[in-house]
Each structure stands twice: as C-alpha cells, then as structure tokens.
Amino acid sequence: MLNCPGPVSRRGFLRVGLYGFGSLSLPGLLRLRAQQSAKGRPKTAVILVWLRGGASHLETYDPKPDAPSETRGAFGATATCVPGMRINELLPLHAKIADRFTLLRSMSHTGGDHAAGSHQLLTADTDPQDKRKPVFPDWMTVANLLRSDRSRPLPNYVGVNPISTYDGFHIAGSAYLSASYGPFSVTGDPSNPHFEIPNIGLKDKAQAERVGDRVRLKQRLDGFLRAADASGTMAAVDDFEAQALQLLTSPAARDAFDLGREPDRVRDRYGWHAWGQQCLMARRLVEAGVEIVTTTFDGPLCGRVENWDDHSVNHHIFDAMKFRAPPFDQAVSALIEDVYARGLDRRVLVIVTGEFGRTPRITQVASSGGGVASGPAGTVQPGRDHWPRAFSQLWAGGGIETGAVIGATDKHGADVVERRVTPGDFQATIYHHLGIDAEQVALPDFFGRPQPILPRGAPIRELKGRG
C-alpha cells in the first residue's frame, strides 16, 4: 500500500509532529494524486442524497404489499415502467423513470443507531457502537484529498445542506485527515427568494482588488513561517487560502451556485422547496466540475422532528411518509431525469440512501408531542424503529446498467435473502467510480501509522458502470 503524506492545519502542525507526522509533505500528496489519476476508470462525479434518520425501505423502494398487516403498512405497491419492478405507491414520478435507475435492496450492516449506522456506511468503521465522532475519515473527505485541484475556482467537495450531525453525534467528518478536506458547506433553504451564499464571487471589481491586496499583505507577514517550514505544510495552507480567494473573486464560482440562472420551468420541475432546489444546485455544481456533492433531505419537509427517524414517539409514520413523499419524489426524479437529459449520465453518479431502514414490524407507541405528522402527546400511533439488517438504495447515472433490481429481502423485508451487500462494498463502488484504487491507498493517522482507506469491500459488479 502507498503511505500517503498529507497536509495538516496550522494549529495541528506542532501537535501531530510529536507523533512522528513530520514526514508529511505537499509533494508526497501531489505524487499520490497523480498516481491515482493514472489508474482505473475515468473519473465520475458523485451526488449523494442523504436521508438523515433512516428512511423506511418498505415505504419507499422495497414494499411488501402481500405481507401481514403488522408489516405491510398503509400503502400499496405500484408498477413502474420496468416490468416486474414495483415500488411504493407514494412515488409515482419515480415509477415513470424507473428505467433510469437501479434499486439495491440488499444493503446490510450492524450499526443499529444513527451514529454507528452512518459511520459504517460512510467510513471504514465496522464497529456497531455509537461514537461521538468518526474515528476514520468518510469517503467524501478521502476522495477530496486525493482528487481536489486547488488551482480551480470551485471546491471539489460541496455539501448542500451537508451531512454533519445527529443529536450531537458527528455522523461524518475528516477524522485524522485535515479538516481542510471537508466540504464547502452551503446551508439554508435555496428555494427562499432571499437565499444567498456568503463569500462567493464578489460582484464589485474594486472590492475584489482590495481583498487581493489584503491577501498579499498577509502572505508577506507569513513569510517567516514559510521559511522555517521544511515539510510543505505551509505550502498546503497557502493552497487552501488561494482557493478561498478564488471562491471570493471568481465569476465562474458565483455562476455555478446561482440558481437564478436556471429557467423557471427547470426550477418548477425540481420543485420550489428546499429539497428540489438542493438537488438542482447539486446538478449545477457537478456540471461545473465539482466531483463530490452531498445533500441532506431533512428539516421541515420531514415532519415534526425534521428527519426520517419514524419511531412512534416521533411521527405517525404513514402520515409522515404521505407528507414528505411528494417533495422527495419530485426532487429525486427531477435530478435523475435532468442528469440523463443533459447527457451527464455517464459521468455523474446519483445515490439515494439513509443510514439504515426501518423495522418490518410496525410498533404502536404514544407520541411524545404533537405537530406535523404526529398526534398530540400521548396519542398512540404507528411507527417503525431502526433496522440495519436490510435496507434499500437507489443508484442512477455513472454509466451503470439501469432498470434493474439487485438483491432481495424476505417476504417481511427483514433479512437479505439474495446478494447481500456491505458498507465496504458501497464505498468500494464509489471509489471505483471516482477512479481511486482503494486497495492500494493508505493514509497516515494521528500517530503517522498508515491506515488503508478501505480495509474490506469490493465494488458491486452490477454497479461498476460500463466505462
């Protein structure tokens, strides 16, 4: 394996130097990037739509209409344009474009709570126990470190409503890598008429020139630190600052984030709500050259507790699904349709998933509070609990074969009975699409020890793509 040196933050430089991290250098990082660029398939951009809290597979992509009443729920299954593929009746727009995506119904892991489930799916961690923050970097940060090009005006990893925390637990993060490789975060509701992103593309040329003057002054003041630096760390910090300046002054960066440049008919198709406009921004970003975009579907569109965690104490699950299904159906189907219509389907991969599914057996427990999709406190209502043993994902684009179903669960949706897939396989497939040879890359941890970016897992053959 390749032991890749990589840059660290100013604050962390002295600290990690005590643990044998002194061999880090920017040239070493650039050399590894060059080696990875020469390997594997052409690079693919990835858009990950994250359903924070864990969506029910039975109410989305793996309905069980013939199961007993305590399992099947309130909704039926609908036929799609793909013969034999049926999905929940709440997703009619998905059904019309089912030939443009593939369903994976056999994802399985052991992380039974939100932090552990997220860490298992997004990082190389296999521990079933929750941790306050990940001990391994998520695949997005790793890919950004290996793929980012600081000479470009746009960041290579953008979180449009980024994957961040759940009840105080950090469900994604850079772990022992520099936080500089985390996402450029876009927060707020892009459907709001007053929405704007600070520090992107100054419109006033004179103001941009003043910013440049201040940066040059700062660079002179930092000269003594640069002269004392033999590891290349300061060069890396300069690199990050240069990108920040590019974002601040680049018209191209401003345009990529500007949804106002889209025709109203396109914005209408995605939907004038947060999830639709988040997906539209994600499409604009990958079209402009960003390689890694995550967007989280949560907030008011989910119901009272603002996520997909449909325990009975939180939501009446069937009311919650009826409430959130229209914007979810519209946003995801529009994104997939647009990717294909604009000829991006071979170089842009779209994935829709949460950290796990929901229990096959419906529970009946008293609500902890009233609100959207939840009865008044004390009202007994149906819900489903966490279920990592079997759940579903949607994959589209990336040159993959679409209009297919991979794997299967039993008649209750409880366990995988065909083609079990693990989080390691999930991450290996994404690395494959990004042109990263995950079997050959290791990165130093806090103690300078090489850690493989993916100790186990292989690309899912049906999702490897034709390129």
C-alpha positions as CSV (number, residue, x, y, z in Angstrom):
1,M,0.0,0.0,0.0
2,L,1.0,3.6,-0.6
3,N,1.6,5.6,2.6
4,C,0.5,9.0,1.6
5,P,1.7,12.0,3.4
6,G,-0.8,14.8,3.6
7,P,-1.1,18.4,4.9
8,V,-2.5,19.4,8.3
9,S,-3.8,22.6,9.7
10,R,-1.7,25.3,11.3
11,R,-3.0,24.5,14.8
12,G,-2.4,20.8,14.3
13,F,1.1,21.0,12.9
14,L,3.1,21.1,16.1
15,R,0.8,18.6,17.8
16,V,1.0,15.9,15.2
17,G,4.7,16.5,14.8
18,L,5.1,15.0,18.2
19,Y,3.7,11.7,16.9
20,G,6.0,11.1,14.0
21,F,4.0,13.0,11.4
22,G,7.0,15.0,10.4
23,S,7.4,13.2,7.1
24,L,4.3,14.9,5.7
25,S,4.8,16.9,2.5
26,L,2.8,18.5,-0.1
27,P,4.9,16.9,-2.9
28,G,4.0,13.5,-1.5
29,L,0.4,14.2,-1.6
30,L,0.6,15.5,-5.2
31,R,2.5,12.4,-6.2
32,L,-0.2,10.2,-4.8
33,R,-2.9,12.2,-6.6
34,A,-1.0,11.8,-9.8
35,Q,-0.6,8.0,-9.3
36,Q,-4.4,7.7,-8.6
37,S,-5.3,9.8,-11.6
38,A,-3.5,7.4,-13.9
39,K,-5.4,4.3,-12.6
40,G,-8.8,2.8,-13.1
41,R,-11.8,4.1,-15.0
42,P,-12.3,7.8,-15.9
43,K,-13.4,9.9,-13.0
44,T,-17.1,10.2,-12.2
45,A,-18.8,12.9,-10.2
46,V,-21.0,11.6,-7.3
47,I,-24.1,13.2,-5.9
48,L,-25.2,11.6,-2.6
49,V,-28.7,12.3,-1.5
50,W,-28.8,11.5,2.3
51,L,-32.0,10.7,4.1
52,R,-31.0,11.6,7.6
53,G,-32.5,9.4,10.2
54,G,-33.1,6.3,8.0
55,A,-35.9,6.0,5.6
56,S,-38.2,3.0,5.6
57,H,-37.4,0.7,2.8
58,L,-40.9,-0.7,3.0
59,E,-42.4,2.7,2.3
60,T,-40.0,3.5,-0.5
61,Y,-38.1,1.0,-2.6
62,D,-39.0,-2.4,-1.2
63,P,-42.7,-2.5,-0.4
64,K,-44.3,-5.7,0.9
65,P,-48.0,-5.5,-0.1
66,D,-48.6,-9.2,0.5
67,A,-47.1,-9.3,4.0
68,P,-49.3,-9.5,7.1
69,S,-50.9,-6.3,8.3
70,E,-48.4,-5.7,11.1
71,T,-45.7,-5.5,8.4
72,R,-47.1,-4.2,5.1
73,G,-48.2,-0.8,6.3
74,A,-50.9,1.6,4.9
75,F,-49.7,1.8,1.3
76,G,-49.7,-0.5,-1.7
77,A,-47.0,-1.1,-4.4
78,T,-47.2,0.5,-7.8
79,A,-45.9,-0.9,-11.1
80,T,-43.1,1.1,-12.8
81,C,-42.1,1.5,-16.4
82,V,-39.7,-1.5,-15.8
83,P,-41.6,-4.8,-16.0
84,G,-41.5,-6.6,-12.6
85,M,-40.1,-3.7,-10.7
86,R,-42.6,-2.4,-8.1
87,I,-42.1,0.5,-5.6
88,N,-44.2,2.1,-3.0
89,E,-47.3,3.9,-4.4
90,L,-46.2,7.1,-2.8
91,L,-43.5,7.5,-5.6
92,P,-45.4,7.9,-8.9
93,L,-42.7,10.1,-10.5
94,H,-40.0,7.6,-9.7
95,A,-42.2,4.9,-11.3
96,K,-42.2,6.8,-14.6
97,I,-38.4,6.9,-14.9
98,A,-37.5,3.6,-13.3
99,D,-35.6,2.6,-16.4
100,R,-33.1,5.4,-15.4
101,F,-32.2,3.9,-12.0
102,T,-31.3,0.6,-10.4
103,L,-32.5,-0.4,-6.9
104,L,-30.2,-2.1,-4.5
105,R,-32.4,-3.9,-2.0
106,S,-29.8,-5.9,-0.1
107,M,-27.6,-3.5,1.9
108,S,-26.9,-4.7,5.4
109,H,-24.7,-3.8,8.3
110,T,-24.6,-3.9,12.1
111,G,-24.8,-0.3,13.1
112,G,-28.1,-0.1,14.9
113,D,-28.1,3.6,15.9
114,H,-27.7,6.7,13.9
115,A,-24.0,7.4,14.6
116,A,-22.9,3.9,14.2
117,G,-25.0,3.3,11.1
118,S,-23.7,6.5,9.5
119,H,-20.1,5.7,10.4
120,Q,-20.4,2.2,8.9
121,L,-21.9,3.4,5.7
122,L,-19.7,6.5,5.2
123,T,-16.4,5.4,6.7
124,A,-14.4,2.3,7.0
125,D,-15.6,1.6,10.6
126,T,-17.3,-1.7,11.3
127,D,-17.9,-1.1,15.0
128,P,-21.6,-1.5,15.9
129,Q,-21.2,1.0,18.8
130,D,-22.0,4.7,18.6
131,K,-19.1,7.2,18.8
132,R,-19.4,11.0,19.2
133,K,-17.3,11.4,16.0
134,P,-15.9,9.1,13.4
135,V,-12.5,7.5,14.0
136,F,-12.0,7.0,10.3
137,P,-12.4,9.7,7.6
138,D,-15.5,9.5,5.5
139,W,-15.2,8.5,1.8
140,M,-16.0,12.1,0.7
141,T,-13.1,13.6,2.6
142,V,-10.7,10.9,1.4
143,A,-11.8,11.4,-2.2
144,N,-11.5,15.1,-1.9
145,L,-7.9,14.8,-0.6
146,L,-7.0,12.5,-3.4
147,R,-8.9,14.4,-6.1
148,S,-9.0,18.1,-5.3
149,D,-7.3,20.6,-7.6
150,R,-6.7,23.8,-5.7
151,S,-6.0,25.7,-8.9
152,R,-9.7,25.5,-9.9
153,P,-12.1,28.2,-8.7
154,L,-14.6,25.7,-7.3
155,P,-14.1,23.4,-4.4
156,N,-14.1,19.7,-5.3
157,Y,-16.4,18.7,-2.4
158,V,-19.6,20.6,-1.6
159,G,-22.2,19.8,1.0
160,V,-25.5,21.4,0.0
161,N,-27.1,21.1,3.5
162,P,-24.1,18.9,4.3
163,I,-24.0,15.5,6.1
164,S,-23.0,16.7,9.5
165,T,-24.5,15.7,12.9
166,Y,-27.3,13.8,14.5
167,D,-28.3,14.7,18.1
168,G,-24.9,15.9,18.9
169,F,-23.1,13.0,17.2
170,H,-20.8,13.8,14.3
171,I,-22.0,11.3,11.7
172,A,-19.4,12.3,9.1
173,G,-16.0,14.0,9.2
174,S,-12.3,14.1,8.4
175,A,-11.1,12.1,11.5
176,Y,-7.3,12.1,11.3
177,L,-7.2,13.9,7.9
178,S,-7.0,17.7,7.7
179,A,-10.4,19.4,8.2
180,S,-9.5,21.4,5.2
181,Y,-10.6,18.5,3.0
182,G,-14.1,18.6,4.5
183,P,-17.0,20.0,2.5
184,F,-17.5,23.6,1.4
185,S,-20.9,23.9,3.2
186,V,-23.9,25.5,1.7
187,T,-26.6,26.0,4.4
188,G,-30.1,27.5,4.3
189,D,-33.1,26.9,2.0
190,P,-32.2,27.5,-1.7
191,S,-35.9,27.9,-2.5
192,N,-36.1,31.0,-0.3
193,P,-36.1,34.2,-2.6
194,H,-33.5,35.8,-0.3
195,F,-31.2,32.8,-0.2
196,E,-27.5,33.6,-0.9
197,I,-24.1,32.1,-0.2
198,P,-21.6,34.4,1.5
199,N,-18.1,34.7,0.3
200,I,-18.8,33.6,-3.3
201,G,-18.0,35.7,-6.3
202,L,-17.8,39.3,-5.3
203,K,-19.6,41.4,-7.9
204,D,-17.7,44.6,-7.2
205,K,-14.4,44.6,-9.0
206,A,-12.8,47.2,-6.7
207,Q,-13.8,45.2,-3.7
208,A,-12.2,42.1,-5.2
209,E,-9.0,44.1,-5.8
210,R,-8.9,45.3,-2.1
211,V,-9.3,41.7,-1.0
212,G,-6.4,40.7,-3.1
213,D,-4.2,43.5,-1.6
214,R,-5.1,42.2,1.9
215,V,-4.2,38.7,1.0
216,R,-0.8,39.7,-0.4
217,L,-0.1,41.6,2.8
218,K,-0.9,38.6,4.8
219,Q,1.4,36.4,2.7
220,R,4.3,38.8,3.4
221,L,3.6,38.6,7.2
222,D,3.5,34.8,6.9
223,G,6.9,34.7,5.2
224,F,8.9,33.9,8.3
225,L,6.8,30.8,9.0
226,R,7.2,29.7,5.4
227,A,10.9,30.0,5.6
228,A,11.0,27.8,8.7
229,D,8.8,25.1,7.2
230,A,10.6,22.1,5.7
231,S,7.6,19.8,5.5
232,G,5.5,21.5,2.9
233,T,2.7,22.2,5.4
234,M,2.7,26.0,4.9
235,A,2.6,25.4,1.2
236,A,-0.6,23.4,1.7
237,V,-2.1,26.1,3.9
238,D,-1.3,28.7,1.2
239,D,-3.1,26.4,-1.2
240,F,-6.3,26.4,0.8
241,E,-6.1,30.2,1.2
242,A,-5.7,30.6,-2.6
243,Q,-8.8,28.6,-3.2
244,A,-10.8,30.7,-0.7
245,L,-9.6,33.8,-2.6
246,Q,-10.7,32.2,-5.9
247,L,-14.1,31.4,-4.5
248,L,-14.4,35.0,-3.3
249,T,-13.4,36.6,-6.6
250,S,-14.4,34.1,-9.3
251,P,-17.4,34.8,-11.6
252,A,-17.4,31.1,-12.5
253,A,-17.8,30.1,-8.9
254,R,-20.6,32.6,-8.4
255,D,-22.4,31.4,-11.5
256,A,-22.2,27.7,-10.5
257,F,-24.1,28.4,-7.3
258,D,-26.6,30.8,-8.8
259,L,-29.9,29.0,-9.2
260,G,-31.3,32.2,-10.7
261,R,-29.6,31.3,-13.9
262,E,-31.9,28.4,-14.4
263,P,-35.2,28.8,-16.4
264,D,-38.3,28.8,-14.2
265,R,-39.6,25.7,-16.0
266,V,-36.5,23.8,-14.7
267,R,-36.9,25.1,-11.2
268,D,-40.6,24.2,-11.4
269,R,-39.7,20.6,-12.3
270,Y,-37.4,20.2,-9.3
271,G,-39.9,21.9,-7.1
272,W,-39.9,25.2,-5.2
273,H,-39.0,23.7,-2.0
274,A,-35.6,23.1,-0.2
275,W,-35.1,19.5,-1.4
276,G,-35.8,20.3,-5.0
277,Q,-33.6,23.3,-5.2
278,Q,-30.8,21.5,-3.3
279,C,-30.8,18.8,-6.0
280,L,-30.8,21.5,-8.7
281,M,-27.8,23.1,-7.1
282,A,-26.1,19.7,-6.9
283,R,-26.7,19.2,-10.7
284,R,-25.3,22.7,-11.5
285,L,-22.2,22.0,-9.4
286,V,-21.3,18.7,-11.0
287,E,-21.9,20.2,-14.4
288,A,-19.4,23.0,-13.4
289,G,-16.8,20.4,-12.5
290,V,-17.3,19.6,-8.8
291,E,-16.8,15.9,-8.2
292,I,-18.3,15.2,-4.8
293,V,-21.7,16.7,-3.7
294,T,-23.8,15.6,-0.8
295,T,-27.2,16.9,0.0
296,T,-29.2,16.0,3.1
297,F,-33.0,15.7,3.0
298,D,-34.2,16.8,6.4
299,G,-35.8,19.8,8.0
300,P,-39.5,20.9,8.0
301,L,-40.3,18.8,4.9
302,C,-39.8,15.7,7.0
303,G,-42.4,16.4,9.7
304,R,-42.3,17.3,13.3
305,V,-38.9,16.0,14.3
306,E,-37.4,17.1,10.9
307,N,-35.8,13.8,9.9
308,W,-36.7,10.3,8.7
309,D,-36.5,8.7,12.2
310,D,-40.1,7.5,12.2
311,H,-40.4,5.9,15.7
312,S,-43.9,6.1,17.0
313,V,-42.8,8.6,19.6
314,N,-41.7,10.9,16.8
315,H,-44.1,10.5,14.0
316,H,-47.2,8.7,12.7
317,I,-45.1,7.0,10.1
318,F,-47.8,6.8,7.5
319,D,-48.8,10.4,7.9
320,A,-45.1,11.4,7.8
321,M,-44.5,9.4,4.6
322,K,-47.6,10.9,2.9
323,F,-46.4,14.4,3.9
324,R,-42.8,14.1,2.7
325,A,-43.3,11.8,-0.3
326,P,-44.3,14.5,-2.8
327,P,-41.2,16.7,-2.4
328,F,-39.0,13.7,-2.2
329,D,-40.5,12.1,-5.3
330,Q,-40.3,15.3,-7.2
331,A,-36.7,16.3,-6.3
332,V,-35.1,12.9,-6.8
333,S,-36.9,12.1,-10.1
334,A,-36.1,15.6,-11.4
335,L,-32.5,15.2,-10.6
336,I,-32.2,11.8,-12.3
337,E,-34.3,12.9,-15.3
338,D,-32.1,16.1,-15.7
339,V,-28.8,14.1,-15.4
340,Y,-29.9,12.0,-18.4
341,A,-31.5,14.8,-20.4
342,R,-28.3,16.9,-20.2
343,G,-26.0,14.0,-21.2
344,L,-24.4,13.7,-17.8
345,D,-25.4,10.1,-17.1
346,R,-22.0,8.6,-17.9
347,R,-20.0,10.9,-15.7
348,V,-22.4,11.7,-12.9
349,L,-23.5,9.0,-10.4
350,V,-26.5,9.7,-8.2
351,I,-27.1,7.7,-5.0
352,V,-30.1,8.0,-2.6
353,T,-29.7,6.3,0.8
354,G,-30.1,6.8,4.6
355,E,-28.0,5.1,7.3
356,F,-30.4,2.2,7.6
357,G,-34.0,1.1,7.0
358,R,-36.9,0.6,9.4
359,T,-38.3,-2.4,11.3
360,P,-40.6,-4.7,9.4
361,R,-43.0,-4.9,12.4
362,I,-45.0,-1.8,13.0
363,T,-44.9,-0.5,16.5
364,Q,-47.7,1.3,18.4
365,V,-46.4,3.7,21.0
366,A,-47.6,7.1,22.4
367,S,-46.4,10.2,20.7
368,S,-44.0,12.4,22.6
369,G,-45.5,15.6,21.1
370,G,-47.9,16.9,18.5
371,G,-47.1,18.6,15.3
372,V,-46.8,17.8,11.6
373,A,-47.3,14.1,11.1
374,S,-47.6,13.4,14.8
375,G,-50.6,13.3,17.1
376,P,-50.8,15.2,20.3
377,A,-48.6,14.0,23.1
378,G,-49.9,10.6,24.4
379,T,-51.6,9.7,21.2
380,V,-50.8,6.1,20.3
381,Q,-49.6,5.9,16.7
382,P,-47.8,3.6,14.3
383,G,-44.1,3.8,13.7
384,R,-41.0,1.8,12.7
385,D,-37.7,1.5,14.5
386,H,-34.1,1.3,13.3
387,W,-33.3,-1.7,11.0
388,P,-29.7,-2.1,9.7
389,R,-30.1,-5.8,8.7
390,A,-31.7,-5.0,5.4
391,F,-32.4,-1.8,3.5
392,S,-32.5,-0.2,0.1
393,Q,-30.6,2.3,-2.0
394,L,-31.2,4.0,-5.4
395,W,-28.4,4.3,-7.9
396,A,-28.6,6.2,-11.2
397,G,-26.2,7.5,-13.8
398,G,-22.4,6.8,-13.7
399,G,-22.7,4.6,-16.8
400,I,-24.3,1.8,-14.8
401,E,-26.9,-0.6,-16.2
402,T,-30.3,0.8,-15.1
403,G,-33.8,-0.5,-14.9
404,A,-32.8,-3.3,-12.6
405,V,-33.1,-4.6,-9.1
406,I,-30.1,-6.0,-7.2
407,G,-30.7,-8.4,-4.3
408,A,-33.8,-9.2,-2.3
409,T,-35.2,-9.4,1.2
410,D,-37.6,-11.9,2.6
411,K,-41.4,-11.5,2.5
412,H,-41.3,-9.2,5.5
413,G,-38.4,-7.1,4.4
414,A,-36.5,-8.3,7.5
415,D,-33.4,-10.1,6.1
416,V,-31.4,-10.3,2.9
417,V,-32.1,-13.5,1.1
418,E,-30.2,-12.7,-2.1
419,R,-27.0,-10.8,-2.9
420,R,-26.0,-9.3,0.5
421,V,-24.0,-6.1,0.1
422,T,-22.0,-4.3,2.8
423,P,-20.9,-0.7,3.5
424,G,-17.4,-1.7,2.4
425,D,-18.8,-2.7,-1.0
426,F,-20.8,0.5,-1.1
427,Q,-17.7,2.6,-0.5
428,A,-15.5,0.5,-2.9
429,T,-18.1,1.1,-5.7
430,I,-17.9,4.8,-5.2
431,Y,-14.1,4.9,-5.1
432,H,-14.2,2.8,-8.3
433,H,-16.4,5.5,-10.0
434,L,-14.0,8.2,-8.8
435,G,-11.1,6.4,-10.3
436,I,-9.5,5.7,-6.9
437,D,-7.8,2.3,-6.4
438,A,-8.9,1.8,-2.8
439,E,-6.9,-1.4,-2.4
440,Q,-3.7,0.5,-2.9
441,V,-4.1,3.6,-0.8
442,A,-3.3,4.1,2.9
443,L,-3.2,7.5,4.7
444,P,-1.4,8.3,8.0
445,D,-3.4,8.5,11.2
446,F,-2.6,10.8,14.1
447,F,0.4,8.7,15.0
448,G,1.8,8.5,11.5
449,R,0.7,4.9,11.0
450,P,-0.6,4.1,7.5
451,Q,-4.3,3.3,7.6
452,P,-6.0,1.7,4.5
453,I,-8.8,3.9,3.2
454,L,-10.9,0.7,2.9
455,P,-9.8,-2.4,4.7
456,R,-12.6,-4.5,3.2
457,G,-15.1,-4.4,0.4
458,A,-15.2,-4.8,-3.3
459,P,-17.1,-2.8,-6.0
460,I,-20.6,-4.1,-6.6
461,R,-20.2,-5.6,-10.0
462,E,-23.7,-4.6,-11.2
463,L,-23.0,-1.0,-10.3
464,K,-19.4,-0.7,-11.7
465,G,-20.5,1.0,-14.9
466,R,-19.7,0.4,-18.5
467,G,-16.9,3.0,-18.7
